């Protein structure tokens, strides 16, 4: 079978949301009212930390698809003031979030044990103000949320190959500025992180054979597998990777913005920035290349995402290993595309409702486990109760 990114169709039931007159859809999706739909029509569980588990109404997969969102919509009305990455979440909330992640991932691995049959992934994407606010692609909900998904590899194998030039395929070697011009220094910077559980995978063996993705990204194996999901040390290392990425991104675009800019304020790894990045000719040469283009190309400059924009993913590879990877989120906004899966959502209520009972059954079971672990209270909706 030919390896390459796949485009699958996923049916959904149209959401009965009325966008107020005079508002653009992306403006409405930033509102508290939109979050009410997540709670009352799709909410599964909520806890005092304001973490909301919900069904993805516009899902990626109807096999298993859920999200946890840090719902600060009522406590922080300014969408640009809300936490949009793990490093901005209060420690007590992050502790609960890590435990929820562990239970969801354990459930997925238990229910879908065969790596040859199922693609399992969990991860998050930055929802910073990284797009121009006038652009139609502005992220829909400016609050940090995790995705948890399972794809049938048989369905993926039968799906048509995606167009390799699809702008959403943002992995290294496609649209990646970091990979195209700074591959060595990018990987060198990450190699300096003090990681004991996460072991670098540098030989490309963690790619999904079916899609050939991820491509060229720094990746790490979770040594110890699923049992390590219960370790706070793993989640601290997961955060260390994100902090390293943020430092690299901020340092690079600081140099693009201002020649010979100082180390960014509040950097997590200032010594590594100074010794590895600010004395690297490839790094600074690439910053000059981007800066010069910004000066002469207004359209290019307008598209620059000056704040850290990332996708961080935990997935199971073909060998059954749990892998962590991270990518700059340069164009697309779907976490699945890191693994070469492009989802084409199609409105088809009848097709969705044929798959809904099994999907909801799985979501209610994982909710039961979260309630049992004292991680929240169940939510009643028109589609399910609280039992």
Secondary structure, 3 states (H helix, E strand, C coil): CCCCCEEEEEEECCCCCCCCCCCCHHHHCCCHHHHHHHHHHHEEEECCCCEEEEECCCCCCCCEEEEEEECCCCCCCCHHHCCCCHHHCCHHHHHHHHHHHHHHHHHHHHHCCCCCCEEEEEEEECCCCCCCCCCCCCCCCCCCEEEEEEEEHHHHHHCEECCCCCCCCCCCCCCCHHHHHHHHHHHHHHHCCCCCCEEECCCCCCCECCCCECCCCCEEEECCHHHHHHCHHHHHHHHHHHHHHHHHHHHHHHHHHCCCCCCCCCCCCHHHHHHHHCCCHHHHHHHHHHHHHHHHCHHHHHHCCCCCCEEEEEEECCCCCEEEEEEECCCCCCHHHHHCEEEEEEECHHHHHHHHHHHHHHHHHHHHHHHHCCCCEECCECCECCC
